[in-house]
Amino acid sequence: MLTYERKPKSDYGEIVVDGKISDEEMNSAIEKMKADLEKGGKLKLLEDIRAFEGMEPAAFFKDPRFGISMMKGVSHVALVTDAQWLKVVAETFSFVSPTQIKVFDRARIDEARTWLSAS
């Protein structure tokens, strides 16, 4: 499952991953994020990775292309996960990314939201 939403009066969007990502879910998330990016300004994201069990092939091939183009419009990412391998990937990527990336354990999700709001 993959969802994206931006709550009213929030200054960041939230992505939730819990299980396998379908092509339909990827398309929906991309369209919603594109709409938020087209409003102007920089977008901040909270990525709540509860469980990642892969993605359908069509979704996989969309993700890298959109992700690279989208990152130009994203100023901050709070990655919330307990998966050690995702933490390592995010921390490594943060050294070459123009986006500020900070990793939080799932138990610290409220701290991640506070960090985004204060950014």
Buried (B, 14 or more C-beta within 10 A) or exposed (E): EBBBEBEEEBBBBBBBBBBBBBBEBBBBBBEBBEEBBEEEEEBBBBBBBBEBEEBBEEBEEBBEEBEEEBBEBBBBBBBBBEBEEBBEBBEEBBEEEEBBBBBBEEEBBEBBBEBBEEB
